[in-house]
Amino acid sequence: MPPSFLPMKKVFIQTYGCQMNLADSEEMFTHLSARGYIRTDNLDEADAVLINTCTVRDHAEHKAVSFLGRLAAWKRENPARRIIFAGCAAERLGKSLQKKYPFLDILSGAKSIEHFSDTLNESGLFPPQTAQGEMLPPGLTGYVTIMRGCNFACTYCIVPSVRGPIKCLPHEEILQEVRRKVAAGAKEIMLLGQTVNAYQDGDVSFADLLNRTSQIPGVVRVGFTSPHPIYFTPQFLTAVKDNPKISRHLHLPAQSGSTKVLQEMKRGYTREILLEKIKALQAAGFFISTDLIVGFPTETAEDFEQTLSLVEEANFTTAYCYKYSPRQGTPAARMKLHSQEILEQRLENLLNKVRGLAERAYQAQTGTLQEVLFETPGKGRSSGGFWVKVSAPHPVGSVAQVTVEKAVGTLLFARENK
Ligand code: SF4
């Protein structure tokens, strides 16, 4: 709670997009809390609204802007109310938004999130900071941003232009944040970055950071998202292989199975390199889910076949499949699009191929020993990211060693090891 000498104000937070955006919203809330704000889920009683936005897909940006538009009446009811529009869409749309929505008080783009406190001060619209900011309770998983931006320039992606090049946070600051999350109740820590495994701070590598995070008392498991294939090196695997606290589930976006398309996407790897990395990670015990795009403008029917065959060869635990959609301002947006019919057909074919992957991955867990971190009294996740049900109840946040007896769909049934 903020100190009692401050008049208590309330902020309503609306976040769109990925886990990094959720973590950014938490960080921005801390600065508002230091100025006397507490969180509310009731817009009508709020004194301020923070909209943290995503621009990766047109749809997400559109939702954020239309929510902003709907706040016109809310602001008219009480002009002292404050509206902050932050994040990736704020960066992309810039000042044009303030022209269109003159009632918007603060625009804070994704590149300026680390200066959010200064932005509040400079606006003169918020009380000065008078306390150490509180953070939102983290729940079982504490999300910690370790880097911002991306050094790639994938031709379909808007992220580099709205978030800029990589900036790694100092490792001491990250470990301090992990301690704060654990003290507030988190058991699992999820390290976040656009290409999270590119992290380097002086001589502290990403693997070092994972190991140091796992050594903090109270940390049960450490995960990370989203990695990029090229940053997985044999040194990484050697450095993490004996650390059971590092989650064995990885979400590794592959995007295509065709080397030609991967090059046109500027992904920085070929199909062969991708498969080599995947096999090495799987041999080290990692279970890999992925993202795949169908219908990139230059994708031929043969290229698409390569994506289908990648699914067979890579042994993913699951794959999230998307139709290509152009993002204004990216190089690929200038290319000729496939017809909707081709996009739909390829998506359907890929979904048919992907269907059943998860069930097979669950079946393959039968008979294995697993450590379960309980998210409800009867159910938790294994290190590989599989859902496990255990008959005897366990406190949320505790761990148990179990043997998997059977898999039904996407749920494992297990008995506790004595
Ligand atoms: S690696 Fe590519 S897809 Fe991922 S954020 Fe960077 S530019 Fe975008």
Residues whose N, C-alpha, C, O or C-beta is under 5 A from the ligand:
A	BS01	SF4	C150 F152 A153 C154 C157 V159 P160 Q194
